[in-house]
Amino acid sequence: MINRENGVACYQQLSQILIEQIEKGIFKPGSQLATEIELSKRYRLNRHTVRQAIERLEDEGLVYKIKGKGTFVASDKINYKVSKRTSFTTSILDVGLNPDARLLDSYEIAAGKELSKRLNIQSSDRVIVLEILRFVNKTPFCHTTSFLSKTKFPELRSLISGSFSLFGLLKKHYGVDALRKSSTFEVSMPESSDMDMLNISPKVPMLAVKSISKDQKGGMVEYCITKFRGDMCSVSVDFNGEGR
Amino acid sequence: MINRENGVACYQQLSQILIEQIEKGIFKPGSQLATEIELSKRYRLNRHTVRQAIERLEDEGLVYKIKGKGTFVASDKINYKVSKRTSFTTSILDVGLNPDARLLDSYEIAAGKELSKRLNIQSSDRVIVLEILRFVNKTPFCHTTSFLSKTKFPELRSLISGSFSLFGLLKKHYGVDALRKSSTFEVSMPESSDMDMLNISPKVPMLAVKSISKDQKGGMVEYCITKFRGDMCSVSVDFNGEGR
């Protein structure tokens, strides 16, 4: 229980109690933590103190909040493997979890300066943009923005429906075997659109991965930016493996 | 100047003014921002308002603080390239910058359960631990903790002095040609030791990279954890290149 005379702030005592309960497995990874009201009654603390204690756990990455749902105990991070040939689907299936993807939006833009360099096309050329939200066990896991040349894949947007594999569609309809050439890793704090799509608080750092994929002959296929929830995953690169 | 009658909070107006000045190049990347006192005098604002405006820029990654030195304008991130063969030194020299390394500490421990698996040795075997701080243009850039088998590299600790290349020493003294096999990327918020070593505030997210290197015959050479300042760098992986 909370000792009000030992000189240790009440919120620190409560966060220590909760840490021990998480370590003992009283609150299990992925399960909901007791609510602020429950904790406030159980330990006779005001809501502000309880909130401070939970914020400390959140800062340490031990719990995370889902808007409108509550506070949950963090799980071990999902290790997402990346190699020359990786699809989100196979990588997640390999670790025994359940992948899913939803096309949020698709549209076309002029390539402009930056994208024309990335895709090796003219700046006036049209670019297909796909906004894809991917799930692991029904939890939003990462958000991908893909850029592809409209000239190379003219009907691509109309080919996408339901659960889909982008590289699968490119293979089936255009005979293109896409291989990952390079990935650049960066960290960033979430923008408000990231917070909405991935249901995360402003405190959760993101792992952003910018990747380039080419076809067998070295022609550009796709430039994409994937933003992963930093609290949910690590990304592994195998420098030798072909992957699959 | 600040307009006190347009309904926009003064700190927001000031941060907008500073953003425009950074975009125009009045404050250049890497240079010091005007101090709180200067800004407070120039715009007739109290220190609290100025601090709020600077905090907003910090949250957006446009400026960063160095303890005891002041606030600086963020530069474009340094792109650190990683492949089978990369040394910190060559990767930083390749982008035209000036690398340096300092051995902070070296000691020996028993491998224990976790490290014995990583290094493929017995849990009672001794492990050499090297704590290395690396600099780019004299700014602390990343912190590496390296783990190597004491049996394989018995005198390693006594071979390190001044500026050094770890893989260079392994090659010269043990005939070992180390190759990177895998790297795992994660994001985390800094611990207090990270903040001290890298001179960063608690708001700067870290890019943590855990790597395994092996020798030509596939024997384990090194397991290391490098924590990069997330505001200063991105890390690129080339899935084809041998690097150097």
Chai-1 contact restraints between the chains, C-beta under 6 A:
chainA,res_idxA,chainB,res_idxB,connection_type,confidence,min_distance_angstrom,max_distance_angstrom,comment,restraint_id
A,K84,B,F239,contact,1.0,0.0,6.0,A-B,restraint_1
A,R180,B,F239,contact,1.0,0.0,6.0,A-B,restraint_2
A,K181,B,F239,contact,1.0,0.0,6.0,A-B,restraint_3
A,S182,B,D238,contact,1.0,0.0,6.0,A-B,restraint_4
A,S183,B,V237,contact,1.0,0.0,6.0,A-B,restraint_5
A,T184,B,S234,contact,1.0,0.0,6.0,A-B,restraint_6
A,T184,B,S236,contact,1.0,0.0,6.0,A-B,restraint_7
A,F185,B,F185,contact,1.0,0.0,6.0,A-B,restraint_8
A,F185,B,V235,contact,1.0,0.0,6.0,A-B,restraint_9
A,E186,B,S234,contact,1.0,0.0,6.0,A-B,restraint_10
A,V187,B,V187,contact,1.0,0.0,6.0,A-B,restraint_11
A,V187,B,P205,contact,1.0,0.0,6.0,A-B,restraint_12
A,V187,B,L207,contact,1.0,0.0,6.0,A-B,restraint_13
A,V187,B,G230,contact,1.0,0.0,6.0,A-B,restraint_14
A,P205,B,V187,contact,1.0,0.0,6.0,A-B,restraint_15
A,P205,B,P205,contact,1.0,0.0,6.0,A-B,restraint_16
A,L207,B,V187,contact,1.0,0.0,6.0,A-B,restraint_17
A,G230,B,V187,contact,1.0,0.0,6.0,A-B,restraint_18
A,S234,B,T184,contact,1.0,0.0,6.0,A-B,restraint_19
A,S234,B,E186,contact,1.0,0.0,6.0,A-B,restraint_20
A,V235,B,F185,contact,1.0,0.0,6.0,A-B,restraint_21
A,S236,B,T184,contact,1.0,0.0,6.0,A-B,restraint_22
A,V237,B,S183,contact,1.0,0.0,6.0,A-B,restraint_23
A,V237,B,V237,contact,1.0,0.0,6.0,A-B,restraint_24
A,D238,B,S182,contact,1.0,0.0,6.0,A-B,restraint_25
A,F239,B,K84,contact,1.0,0.0,6.0,A-B,restraint_26
A,F239,B,R180,contact,1.0,0.0,6.0,A-B,restraint_27
A,F239,B,K181,contact,1.0,0.0,6.0,A-B,restraint_28
